[in-house]
Amino acid sequence: MPRAIWKGAVSFGLVNVPVRVHAATGEHDIRFHQVHRTDGGRVRLRRTCSVCGEEIAYEDVAKGYESPDGRLVVLTDDDLDGLPVASGHEIDVVRFVPADQVDPITLSRPYYLEPEGRAAKPYALLREALVATDRVAVVKVALRQRESMAVLRVRGRAIVLQTVLWPDEVRAPEFEVLEDDVDLRPQELTAAASLVESLAGDFRPEEFEDEYEVAVRELVEARLEDAGAAPTPAPGDAPGGAGDEEVVDLLTALQRSIERARGGAGAATERTGTAQATTGKKTAGTAGKKTAKKATAKTTARKSA
């Protein structure tokens, strides 16, 4: 389970339940970098001003709001610091409502609530009360210094805190075609109901698979195993590279050291190091340590000679 992102307490009536908040979901999409097609170098995005064309440092970037009529308002840090910010560590139960009154479209990010050791009993009490009454708790909570509306619901033996969109954040389906009356014949309704029944069953998420994600992983792994796969180019290798782009990570520095120590025999080692870095950080870290020892030993031998 990932580290807790927030600590607080659920408060309902005179009962106080200390809890830790953990992210309940995590995306597993493959992340791609933007690279130069010809040499594989990383493409860096720069902040430039649309008026003067100059590159802007991060500390010179401000928050601006443009009104519908084209006027611009720039807000400073002092302006934002003067706003009321919720910073409490309490999940305050406002009301217990029937579960079917919460529209699923309003549900947003879910979090697991982990009870502190001494709060196991009141935690279980709240969980079983929600199950017995078939209700969810509407709460207010300040996550990341911003107050949010959320609900507490039960999933298995855990209580889930799930943030809820504010009413003005849900768009209405304003489609003119939905306003037209459609004539449905009885036999058509019967046939549609029969089709639904023929495909009816229980929902088992484990039966489904992200086929696109699997195919992308297989494609990437096949390319990494290809003997012609090129090593990742180090920043600053291209002519004209200078400044911050000459800074390389530790693994790249070790790989380049091996190449220099072994002459031209470092290409295969770089490909092996790249494949290990893809399959697991631990493997890459172990290979990096062994490589560093070899490179250090050879450098010491040359100095002694």
C-alpha positions in Angstrom: 0.0 0.0 0.0 1.4 3.4 -0.8 2.3 5.9 1.9 -0.5 7.8 3.5 -1.0 11.2 1.8 -3.0 12.8 4.7 -3.9 12.2 8.3 -7.0 13.3 10.1 -10.1 12.1 11.8 -13.7 11.3 10.9 -16.0 13.2 13.2 -19.7 12.2 13.5 -21.6 13.3 16.5 -19.3 12.8 19.5 -17.4 10.0 17.9 -13.9 10.7 16.5 -12.1 8.2 14.4 -8.4 8.9 13.6 -7.5 7.7 10.1 -4.8 7.8 7.5 -5.8 8.5 3.9 -4.3 6.5 1.0 -4.8 6.8 -2.7 -7.1 3.9 -3.8 -6.2 3.8 -7.5 -3.1 4.1 -9.6 -2.8 4.3 -13.4 -0.6 1.8 -15.2 -0.3 3.4 -18.6 3.0 3.2 -20.4 4.7 6.6 -20.4 6.3 7.8 -23.6 8.8 10.6 -23.9 9.0 13.0 -26.9 12.3 12.4 -28.7 14.1 13.6 -31.8 13.3 11.1 -34.6 16.8 11.2 -36.1 19.0 10.8 -33.0 16.6 9.9 -30.1 17.4 12.9 -28.0 14.8 14.1 -25.5 12.7 17.1 -26.7 12.7 19.7 -24.0 9.8 22.2 -23.7 10.7 25.7 -22.9 8.5 28.5 -21.5 8.5 31.4 -23.9 6.6 34.7 -23.8 4.1 35.2 -26.7 4.8 38.9 -26.7 8.6 39.3 -26.5 9.6 35.8 -27.5 12.0 35.5 -24.6 12.4 32.3 -22.5 10.9 32.8 -19.1 12.4 31.5 -15.8 9.9 29.7 -13.5 10.2 32.3 -10.8 9.0 34.9 -13.3 5.8 33.1 -14.2 2.6 34.4 -12.6 -1.0 33.4 -12.6 -3.2 35.3 -15.0 -7.0 35.2 -15.7 -8.4 36.4 -19.0 -12.0 37.6 -18.9 -14.5 36.7 -21.7 -14.1 40.3 -23.0 -10.3 39.9 -23.3 -9.1 41.7 -20.2 -6.2 40.2 -18.2 -5.8 40.1 -14.5 -2.5 39.0 -13.0 -2.6 37.6 -9.4 0.4 37.7 -7.1 1.4 35.3 -4.4 0.2 37.9 -1.8 -3.2 38.0 -3.5 -3.5 34.2 -3.2 -2.2 34.1 0.3 -5.1 36.3 1.4 -7.7 33.8 0.3 -9.5 31.7 2.9 -7.9 28.3 2.7 -9.2 25.2 4.5 -6.3 23.5 6.4 -8.1 21.5 9.1 -7.5 17.8 9.5 -11.1 16.7 10.2 -13.5 14.8 8.0 -16.8 16.3 9.2 -19.9 14.3 8.6 -22.7 16.6 7.5 -25.5 14.1 6.8 -26.2 10.4 6.2 -28.1 9.9 2.9 -29.5 6.9 1.0 -26.8 5.5 -1.3 -29.0 5.6 -4.4 -29.3 9.4 -4.0 -25.6 9.9 -5.0 -25.4 10.1 -8.8 -22.4 8.1 -9.9 -21.5 10.8 -12.4 -20.6 13.1 -9.5 -18.1 10.7 -7.9 -14.5 11.6 -8.5 -11.2 10.5 -6.9 -11.4 7.6 -4.3 -9.2 7.2 -1.2 -9.0 4.4 1.4 -9.3 5.3 5.0 -7.0 3.3 7.3 -7.9 3.4 11.0 -5.2 4.2 13.5 -4.5 1.3 15.9 -6.6 2.7 18.7 -9.5 3.5 16.3 -10.2 0.0 15.0 -13.4 -0.3 17.0 -15.1 3.1 16.2 -14.0 2.5 12.5 -15.8 -0.8 12.4 -18.8 0.7 14.1 -19.1 3.4 11.4 -18.6 0.8 8.7 -21.2 -1.6 9.9 -23.7 1.3 10.6 -23.3 2.4 6.9 -23.9 -1.2 5.7 -26.9 -1.8 8.0 -28.7 1.4 7.0 -27.6 1.3 3.3 -26.5 4.9 3.5 -23.4 6.9 2.7 -22.0 9.8 4.7 -21.8 13.2 3.1 -18.7 14.9 4.4 -16.5 18.0 4.0 -12.8 17.6 3.9 -9.8 19.8 3.2 -7.4 17.9 0.9 -4.3 19.8 -0.5 -5.5 23.0 1.2 -8.8 23.0 -0.7 -12.2 22.1 0.8 -14.0 19.4 -1.1 -17.3 17.6 -0.8 -17.0 13.9 -0.5 -18.9 10.7 0.6 -17.9 7.9 2.9 -19.0 4.5 1.5 -18.0 0.9 2.3 -16.0 -1.4 0.0 -15.4 -4.8 1.5 -14.0 -4.1 5.0 -12.7 -0.7 4.2 -14.3 2.7 4.2 -13.7 4.7 1.1 -13.5 8.5 1.0 -14.6 9.6 -2.5 -14.6 13.2 -3.5 -17.7 14.5 -5.2 -18.0 17.2 -7.9 -19.8 20.4 -7.0 -23.2 20.7 -8.7 -22.0 23.4 -11.2 -19.2 21.1 -12.3 -21.6 18.5 -13.9 -22.7 19.4 -17.4 -26.3 18.8 -18.5 -26.9 16.7 -21.7 -28.3 19.5 -23.8 -29.0 17.6 -27.1 -31.9 18.6 -29.1 -32.5 15.1 -30.5 -33.3 13.9 -27.0 -36.3 16.3 -26.9 -38.0 14.6 -29.8 -40.6 11.9 -29.2 -39.7 8.5 -30.5 -42.3 5.9 -31.4 -41.3 2.5 -30.0 -43.5 -0.5 -30.9 -44.2 -3.2 -28.3 -42.5 -5.9 -30.3 -39.3 -3.8 -30.6 -39.2 -3.3 -26.8 -39.8 -7.0 -26.3 -36.9 -7.8 -28.7 -34.6 -5.4 -27.0 -35.4 -6.8 -23.5 -34.8 -10.3 -24.8 -31.4 -9.2 -26.1 -30.5 -7.7 -22.7 -31.5 -10.9 -21.0 -29.4 -13.1 -23.4 -26.3 -11.1 -22.4 -27.1 -10.7 -18.7 -24.7 -11.8 -16.1 -22.6 -10.7 -13.1 -19.9 -8.0 -13.5 -16.4 -9.5 -13.0 -13.7 -6.9 -13.7 -11.0 -9.5 -13.7 -12.4 -11.0 -16.9 -11.5 -7.9 -18.8 -8.0 -6.8 -19.9 -6.5 -3.7 -21.4 -5.6 -5.2 -24.7 -4.0 -2.0 -26.0 -1.7 -1.6 -23.0 -0.6 -5.3 -23.3 0.1 -4.9 -27.0 2.2 -1.8 -26.4 4.3 -3.5 -23.7 4.9 -6.5 -26.0 6.0 -4.1 -28.7 8.4 -2.2 -26.4 9.9 -5.4 -25.0 10.4 -6.9 -28.5 12.2 -3.7 -29.6 14.4 -3.8 -26.5 15.3 -7.4 -27.2 16.1 -6.6 -30.8 19.9 -6.7 -31.4 19.7 -3.4 -33.3 18.2 -1.4 -30.5 20.2 1.7 -29.9 21.3 2.9 -26.5 19.7 5.9 -25.0 21.7 9.0 -26.1 23.2 11.0 -23.3 22.3 14.7 -23.2 25.2 16.8 -24.5 26.6 14.2 -26.9 25.2 16.1 -29.9 27.3 19.0 -31.3 26.5 22.3 -29.7 25.1 20.7 -26.5 26.0 22.8 -23.5 24.8 24.1 -20.2 22.2 22.2 -18.2 21.8 19.5 -20.9 25.3 18.2 -20.1 24.0 16.9 -16.8 23.3 13.1 -17.1 21.8 10.6 -14.7 24.0 8.2 -12.7 23.2 5.1 -14.8 24.1 7.0 -18.1 27.3 8.2 -16.5 28.3 4.7 -15.5 27.5 3.3 -19.0 29.6 6.0 -20.7 32.5 5.2 -18.3 32.4 1.6 -19.2 32.4 2.5 -22.9 35.5 4.6 -22.5 37.3 1.9 -20.4 36.6 -0.9 -22.8 37.1 1.0 -26.0 34.4 0.3 -28.5 33.0 -2.8 -26.6 30.6 -0.7 -24.5 27.6 -0.8 -26.9 26.4 -4.2 -25.9 26.7 -3.3 -22.2 24.6 -0.2 -22.8 21.9 -2.2 -24.5 21.9 -4.7 -21.6 21.7 -1.8 -19.1 18.8 -0.3 -20.9 16.9 -3.6 -20.9 17.5 -4.0 -17.2 16.3 -0.5 -16.5 13.1 -1.3 -18.3 12.4 -4.5 -16.5 13.1 -3.3 -13.0 14.7 -0.5 -11.0 16.3 -3.0 -8.6 18.1 -4.9 -11.4 19.3 -1.7 -13.0 20.6 -0.5 -9.6 22.5 -3.8 -9.0 24.0 -3.7 -12.5 25.0 -0.1 -12.0 26.8 -0.9 -8.7 28.8 -3.8 -10.2 29.7 -1.7 -13.3 30.8 1.2 -11.0 33.2 -1.2 -9.1 34.7 -2.5 -12.3 35.2 1.0 -13.8 36.7 2.2 -10.5 39.1 -0.8 -10.4 40.3 -0.2 -13.9 40.8 3.5 -13.4 42.8 2.8 -10.2 45.0 0.3 -12.0 45.8 2.8 -14.8 46.6 5.5 -12.2 48.9 3.1 -10.3 50.7 2.2 -13.6 
